[in-house]
Amino acid sequence: MRKRIIAGNWKMNKNLSESIGLISELKSKVASKPENVDVLIFPPYTSLETASALTKDSSIKLGAQNMHQADGGAFTGEISAGMLKSVGCEFVILGHSERRHIFGESDELINEKIKKALEEDLKPVFCIGETLEQREAGITNDVIRSQVEKGLNGVTENQLNEVIIAYEPVWAIGTGKTASPEQAEEVHKFIRELIETKYSSPAAEKVIILYGGSVKPENAATLLAEKDIDGALVGGACLKADSFAGIINA
């Protein structure tokens, strides 16, 4: 049985005091979460050290929303994997569509970051997904194949055990639109087949693939009931403890 993961990407939301409030609420609500579910939160950099202290004695695990691929140096405004480890991060989101489309991150750059994260014992949450134009053009599978192959270039099967893949159709992120369970499952199944081709059948069976894109308590249960969907990468709904807990319980 693959582990279930519900991850909350806070994006550029919550100052330090708001972060403390949300984590405090969340801790009480996830105390009785199902045993087979891991809960991950990804606060902004400014809250990571405090979040680490607050979650230390809880079942909530901590990650960052991005990182630079270098160990250090003249990269104003950037954060290294070592810095994230030093404040207690176990995970890092890489390749999110906002990084790709707003900040121009390429598949090759994302691949560098994934390999650096793995070198530093950080678990990457590797995001992939097509735009509305690409879906309407019928090239979803081509886009996903390219992102998977380029993003995991040079990643060994052993290293893949530490990678979580998150399928996020760009047209469903923050738009209120959600891929139907059937649409999401179709792409998740395709991703698993790509992993089987690139690595092996056991690797494909083990890899955890999350769905992201306007996941809410109301639609979480139907999405998570699909065979190849192992959890969710949640955006807006993770900013309130009640709605995030609702998804965890689903």
MARFITI-991281 format. One record per atom (N, C-alpha, C): residue in one letter; x, y, z. Coordinates in pm, whole numbers, plus 50000, padded with zeros to 5 digits. Last residue first. Layout:
N
AXYZ
...
This chain:
250
A489165131850438
A488595125250318
A489505114350266
N490845142650625
N489905132350669
N489255125150552
I492155161450463
I492925150650530
I491985139250569
I490045178350403
I490685170650295
I491475159050353
G489505188650655
G488455181650582
G489015173150470
A491845202150710
A491525190150790
A490435181850720
F491475223350534
F492615214150515
F492365201050590
S489215235550645
S489125229850510
S490275220150485
D490195242850904
D489005234550887
D488955227750750
A492415259750860
A492595246750925
A491405237450901
K493115275050558
K492195274650671
K492235260550729
L494835270150358
L495085282250436
L494105283850551
C494245249950190
C495115246450304
C495345258450395
A492775259249977
A492045252550085
A492925248650203
G494735269449793
G493895278249875
G493225271749994
G496235240149751
G496575254249752
G495685261849848
V497555207449796
V496435216749814
V496945231049818
L498055178449655
L498825190449683
L497815201849679
A496955146449774
A496685159449713
A497735169749752
G497085111149688
G496955122249781
G496755135149705
D497305092549493
D497775088949626
D497635100049729
I495685078349233
I495835091149302
I496115088549449
D495085054449113
D496455059349100
D496695072949165
K492325049149176
K493385039349203
K494805045349205
E490295073449343
E490855067849220
E492125059749251
A489605086049572
A489115072249556
A489715065549432
L490365111849555
L491265102649626
L490815088149620
L488145123349425
L489465123149360
L490355112349422
T486165119849618
T486005113449487
T487325112849412
A487225134849836
A486945120449850
A486835113549715
A487455161849745
A488645153849778
A488345138749778
N485385179249707
N485735170349594
N486865160649627
E485025192249953
E483845187449880
E484195177649767
P487485201450039
P486845190350113
P485695184050033
K489315205949726
K488545211149840
K487955199349916
V491665215149485
V491175204349572
V490525210649695
S492695230649270
S491395233849330
S490795222149408
G495065210149219
G494255218449130
G492865220349186
G496875179649224
G496705193349270
G495885201149170
Y497535146749333
Y496785155349242
Y496685169249304
L500565127149357
L499525135549414
L498775142849304
I502005096349367
I501585106849274
I500395114149334
I504745077349461
I503555084349509
I503245095849415
V505905046149341
V505985060749335
V504655067049377
K505495018349336
K505845024949462
K505715040149460
E504945011049078
E503965007449181
E504215015249310
A507225019248948
A505945025548913
A504905022949020
A509065001649061
A509235016149081
A507925023449054
P508124976748966
P508104979749109
P508234994749139
S508594981348683
S507244979548735
S507174982048886
S511035007548623
S510614993648636
S509184993148688
Y511855032448441
Y512525025448550
Y512135010748555
K510455039848212
K511765046148239
K512565038348344
T508115024448228
T508955023848109
T510365028848137
E507145032448478
E507405018348452
E508345016748333
I506775059448433
I507775055148534
I508135040448512
L504685058148248
L505965064248210
L507085059748305
E502695047048409
E503195039348294
E504535044848245
R502275068448581
R502765055748637
R503335046948525
I501235086748398
I502505089648466
I503115076748521
F498835073748335
F499835075848230
F501215078648292
K497525075848579
K497835062548526
K498925063448419
H497235103648587
H498015096748691
H498435082848643
V495515107448369
V496885112748363
V497765106048468
E493215093848461
E493805090548330
E495255095148322
E492615107048698
E493085093148703
E493765089248572
A491685131748596
A492875131248681
A493475117248683
Q489395123348456
Q490485130448387
Q491785129448466
E487905111948668
E488305103648553
E489455110048476
P487455133448840
P488225121948888
P488725113248772
S488035163248642
S487145152948695
S487995141548748
A489945190648754
A489855179248663
A488865169348724
T488245220048847
T488955208048890
T488855197648779
K488255254948887
K487995243448801
K488805231648852
G489245273949049
G487965268249090
G487565256549002
T491735282748999
T490685287548909
T489295283348955
G493935272549127
G493415285349172
G492285290849088
I494535252548862
I495185257848982
I494635271649014
A493615242348626
A492795239648744
A493385245648872
W495425246348426
W494105252548410
W493205250648532
V497505229648491
V497665244048515
V496305251148511
P497175200648672
P496795207248547
P496745222348569
E499535185848846
E498685197548863
E498355203548726
Y500815158849002
Y500195162848876
Y499225174248903
A503725153649166
A502425160249182
A501935164649045
I505705127949305
I505275135049184
I503915141249211
I508365125549525
I506905125549514
I506555133349388
V511295106649572
V510605116949494
V509095114749500
E512625085849682
E512505097849765
E511735109049695
N512775066749487
N512025063249608
N511765075449697
L514595076849309
L513175079149281
L512305075749401
Q517015066649390
Q516685080349428
Q515195083349409
N516815041549267
N516935042349412
N516555056249462
E516815048949002
E515615042549057
E515635042949209
T518295081948963
T518335067348964
T517035061749023
V518185108448741
V517715103848873
V517635088648869
G518735115748482
G519865113448572
G519475109348713
N515725132948453
N516945129148383
N518105127548482
L513335141648547
L513975130348617
L515235125348548
G512665162148371
G512775164948514
G513495154148591
K512515149148124
K513535159448147
K513745162048296
E510395130848168
E511705126148119
E512805136348147
V508305147748261
V508795136548342
V510205132548299
Q507975165648046
Q508305170748179
Q508875159748269
S507325147647836
S508515156147827
S508935161147965
R504905136647933
R506055127947903
R507355136247902
I503295159547946
I503625152248068
I504855143448047
V503135166047672
V503675175747768
V504135168447895
D501915143147570
D503225147247519
D503905156747618
N499455143147706
N500415132347730
N501815135847683
T498265167247599
T498535165547743
T499605154947767
I497495175147348
I498905171147366
I499275169547514
G495095185947260
G495225171447264
G496645166547288
A494535212147278
A495245207947156
A495465192847152
E493525213847530
E492585215247419
E493195211247285
R495935211347672
R494885201147685
R493935201747566
Q497225234747591
Q497825221747560
Q496805210547572
E495515253947697
E495765253547552
E496325240047510
L495745248947970
L494455246847905
L494645245547753
T498885231548034
T498025243348032
T496705239747963
E499825202948242
E499615209648113
E498745222148129
G502415193548477
G501025196048437
G500945204348310
I504245186648781
I504105186348636
I502655189348601
C506515188549055
C505235192248994
C505285192148841
F507805169649301
F508095173449163
F506785175849088
V509035173649592
V507675172149541
V507715178249401
P512025158249706
P511355167449615
P509905163649591
K513425156450019
K512515149149929
K511805159149837
L516855159950082
L515535166250082
L514675158649984
D519505151250074
D518505143750153
D517225151650179
E521115163649894
E521085169450029
E520045162750121
E520615150149660
E521985149749716
E521985154049862
L517995158749619
L518255144749653
L519645142949713
A518465185649552
A517645182349669
A517935168049714
K519925182049314
K520565188249431
K519795185049558
K517975170749150
K519195163049181
K519925168949303
I516125191849141
I515725178749193
I516965170749235
K517665211949018
K517185213749155
K516805200449219
E518035201148764
E519195204348847
E518795205348994
N515325200148683
N516095187748696
N517345189848784
I514805227248663
I514075219448763
I514795206248788
L516425233148443
L516715239248573
L516055231248685
E515085218148247
E516505215248277
E516905221048413
D512595229648231
D512705215648275
D514125212448319
S512905263848359
S512875253548254
S512915239548313
E511145291048489
E512015279548518
E511815268548413
G509775315848476
G510525310748360
G511435299048388
F508075326448659
F509505329048679
F510395322448574
I505565319048566
I505795332948609
I507285336148611
H505875292048486
H505225301648397
H505435316148437
R507385277748684
R507615275748541
R507125287748459
R506285286348923
R507725288148900
R508035286848751
E503695278148879
E503935292448898
E505425295648882
S503965250448867
S503635257748744
S503845272748758
H506865237949036
H505475242449040
H505185251248918
G509425227549055
G508735226748925
G507295231048929
L509295214949387
L510105219149272
L509295217749143
I509105217149733
I508335217049609
I509225222349496
V510745196349965
V510785208949890
V509965207349762
F511155182950301
F510625182750165
F510825196250098
E512125187550550
E512345174150495
E511995173550347
C513535214250740
C512735209650626
C513135195450586
G515035225550949
G514155214250976
G513275209550862
V516885244550898
V515715248950975
V514665237850989
S518775230850750
S519195236250880
S518015241350963
K517515225250511
K517765214250605
K518045219850745
L517645250850398
L516345244850429
L516495233450529
M520395253450365
M519685262850453
M518335257050495
G520865233250178
G521465232450312
G520795241650411
A519545243449953
A519055231250017
A519585230050160
S519335279949970
S519935267149932
S519295255450006
I517665307349827
I517805298849946
I518345285249901
E518085341649705
E517855327249691
E518155319749821
G518775368349717
G517365364749730
G517065349949724
T521605365949513
T520775374449599
T519315370049597
F523955347349496
F522625345349437
F521615352749526
A526865340149533
A526305353249498
A524985351749423
G526545311449756
G527255320649669
G526485333349640
G525625276149757
G525715289449816
G526395298749717
D525005253649613
D525215252249758
D525225265649828
A522335257449369
A523725258649413
A523815257149565
Q519625257449314
Q520385245049286
Q521845245649331
H517275270249553
H518265272149445
H519085259349432
M513805261449606
M515195262949650
M516075265449529
N510435261649739
N511395262249628
N512795262549689
Q508895258649965
Q508205260049837
Q509135260349716
A509665232950209
A509775246550154
A509185246650013
G508085213650477
G508835215550353
G508855230050312
L507425191150746
L507675204650695
L508475204650566
K504655172650890
K506015173450835
K506175186350755
I502895164951184
I502975173451065
I504435174451020
S502645152251421
S502765143551303
S502865151551173
S504735169351664
S503465165751602
S503715156451484
D506925181751772
D506335170651847
D504965166651793
K507485201651572
K508485191751615
K507885179551683
T505985222651492
T505565209351445
T506455198051497
L507265244951598
L505875242151635
L505425228051598
A509785244551477
A509685243351623
A508265239151665
S508995248251210
S509765236351249
S509655233951399
A507845273451219
A507005261751186
A507685248851228
T510135288751266
T509085288151368
T508185275951346
E511425284351021
E512095280751148
E511065279451260
L509495293250825
L509965279450832
L510575275650967
S508555318350771
S507895311050880
S508505297350905
T509885328050553
T509965335850677
T509345328650796
Y509215310750340
Y510535309750403
Y510565316550541
P505775299350383
P506805307850322
P508115306950402
P505055263350432
P504895277750460
P505925285950382
F503875235650364
F504925243250295
F504675258150316
I503225204650529
I502935218850507
I504155225850448
L501785172450515
L502945180950486
L502465195350474
V500815142750664
V500435156750642
V501695165150626
D500075109850567
D501105119450608
D500625133450573
V497925083950660
V498035096850592
V499175104950652
N497295061350800
N497985059450672
N498185072450595
E495855069351027
E497265065251041
E498005064550908
P493835098951013
P494035084850980
P495535081250980
K494185122051295
K494135118851152
K494295103851129
S494085134451541
S493355121751525
S493225117851377
A495535157451506
A495955148051612
A495295134551596
V494695176451337
V495285164451276
V495745154251381
K493705196651502
K492775190051410
K493355177251348
S495875206051641
S494775199951717
S493845192051625
K497425215851429
K497935205251516
K496815198251592
L495905236951327
L496065224751248
L496515213151335
E496195256951516
E494865251351487
E494985237651421
S498955261051490
S498385257351620
S497015251051602
I499155269151225
I499785256551266
I499205251851400
L497755293751234
L497275282751149
L497875269351193
G499315308851418
G497905306151443
G497395294251364
I501765310251287
I501685304051419
I500245300051450
S501005324551060
S501515310951047
S501415303351178
E500385349051169
E499325341251105
E499735326651088
S502935357051252
S501905354751354
S500735346651296
L504275358450998
L504725349651105
L503625346751208
N501815357950729
N502985363450796
N503295354550917
K500405342550459
K500625340950603
K501945347150650
N501515334950127
N500455338150222
N500935335250364
M502515325449868
M502955337749936
M501815342950025
K501965290349948
K502355300749850
K502765313449926
W501305268350095
W500765281250140
W501015292450040
N500405237550019
N501315247749966
N500715261549998
G500055208450193
G499495221950180
G500555231950138
A499325174650120
A500335185150133
A499695198850110
I498755143150214
I498035155450190
I498995166950222
I499335110450109
I499955123050148
I499005134550115
R499435076050185
R498615087550144
R499285100350194
K501695051250070
K501315060950172
K500415071550111
R500635021649904
R501355034249903
R500805043550012
M500844988050000
M500005000050000
M500875012650000
